[in-house]
Amino acid sequence: MLFEEIIGNDELKRLLPQMVREGRLPHAVLFTEEGCWGAMAFALALAQYVNCERNTAPATPSMFGDAEPATPAEDSCGTCDSCHKYGKLIHPDLHFVFPVSAGKGLSDSEKKAPISDYFLPAWRELVLRKPYFSEQELYDAIGIENKSGVITVNEAKRILEKLSLRAFEGEYKTMIIYLPEKMNLDAANKLLKLIEEPPAGTLFLLVSHNPERILQTIRSRCQRIQLKPLSREERRAAGLTAAPNPEFAEILQRLLAVSLDKKLIDTFPLWESLSEMGRERQRDWCLYAEQYIRKIYLVASSLEALADLEGDEADPIRDFARRLSPAFYEKAFKALESALSSIDSNVNAKLTFCNLSNIFLLSA
Ligand SMILES: [Zn+2]
């Protein structure tokens, strides 16, 4: 991945190579984003950049005999041997850790202590196909679908082993940790010292969607870089659509419709199908519902220009805006926030979504 291939966050594309050139790159960087805004793409581009042969070329003696260090360019070359390997995510100095759990394709012994390495082919395929992937898309790709992944102490031991070796080919070894907030306490404790004082030439790049959930002792050892959200055009260019899943829109629109008609019995199948989704999908649905209801609210408040309506969503949104009670919006947002925290604290999903749909029905 080259910096110039990344969509959005243009300032950061200049800033990161500049930090490397000026020797200001910290050994642990925590990229944070609240959606798919390109943090993984930045981690990949930075890992490639620090080992690109054009940027690490040995100093050439000048005509006066003293060695002039080569000045790194503003991006990776994309053509050297190292760049080719980074382009396929197979460079021996590039390591990945991401949350996993026992998936279908694993052997019985692997299932006992699953680690990222077991899922690398599926991981590479996903990251190369869609660097702007969501957590749920990762779980779908590695075949653990409805389970939430974890980064365990077995993974932390593997990281220690890998980083105790010298870099094989490049100047830097890079460890990209996707969603460090999924690290359990044992794993985090095991990695603390390593992240604080990594061996020379080691770079930790963490990509987080929920940095407040990372253990404070880990977080404080990283330099944090917050990404900016992508514009609508950038989202489209990155292959991200407004509705992450057609099923999401269907369930929400039906829930709003039966709530308006006060048909309690028709809400049952809806909250049941929500409660059967995996937790990550449930959370995505709630975030989707918040966005959608915000649009209805804007239209109902005669601010349609701000609602950024796309394609065929305009008609149903205008219809809901005409019919929903003005008191609905605040109650719906509170109900969705409360559902999100229930999902995070593992409250029974049927109860969570039954409550949510009751509030919708009573306040619509
Ligand atoms: Zn290169």
Residues whose N, C-alpha, C, O or C-beta is under 5 A from the ligand:
A	BS01	ZN	C52 E53 R54 S76 C77 G78 T79 C80 C83
